[in-house]
Amino acid sequence: MEEKINKLIKTCIDNRNTLLSDFKSWREPIVSFVDANDTRINQLKEIVSIDHLLPNDVLPDAKSIICFFIPFTEEIGKSNIPNKLASEKWALTYISTNALIAEISNEIEAFLNISGYSVGKIPATHNFDYKTLISNWSHRHLAYLSGIGSFGINNMLITDMGCCGRLGSIVTNYPFKTTTDSNKERCLNKINGSCGLCVNRCINNAFVDNNYNRFICYEICLENAEHHKKIGYADVCGKCLVGLPCSFKDQSSLLKRNI
């Protein structure tokens, strides 16, 4: 079943890429799974928010969570390096990836329904409290628990395919097992202090004394939403994800070989 889910997600992405005439937006996805009874999930109420949902809140008989990372192409990432505001390519890809994640969730639901299983779907974004700016379902933290990646100092997830991309997750009562209960460290700064570029890349100074201020971060996201409103709602920035050693691949293994 894991292989079929992998193939389904890849097919959705390939089909969307085929429809794009000017440039491809996405690379090969990473798919992983978390057992809904994994005791670490309960800790998200302390780590993320007391209001963070548990799998059974999304689907009463939840057995597992399917997590996936959709990495952007280098063309998309590099387009967002210059200037203060997000590039139009980056904003467009943010909007289209939200739609892609919804499509993937619908396709997984249809596929599992045929086999007699149910799903609980979670929006790709805008599932957060607008006063606290804290999500009630963290795709990033669930993906971390599934082994997809580890957190950089910019709070974004670094995967084997880098950090430029989007995450999605869906709850199901099919009993997938946790892919891995451990996650290697991929952030160069956390390994030996050799990087930190992501913090310096922040154009709105949201990292003060190494502390992340989500309100300052969201200010520039809203500025981008206004700037790009002609193409849709793109409350996004992404400057701290581009122009980095880890933008498109994990560099930690190479670092360890050179030590």
Secondary structure, DSSP 8 states (H G I E B T S, - for coil): -HHHHHHHHHHHHHHHHHH-SS---B---EEEEEETT-GGGGGHHHHT-TT---HHHHSTT--EEEEEEEEB-HHHHHHTSSSSS--HHHHHHHHHHHHHHHHHHHHHHHHHHHTT--EEE--SS--B-TTT--BSS-HHHHHHHHTSEEE-TTS-EEETTBS-EEEEEEEESS----S-S------HHHHHS---HHHHH-TT--EETTEE-HHHHHHHHHHHHHHTGGG-------GGGSSSTTSSS--HHHHHHH-
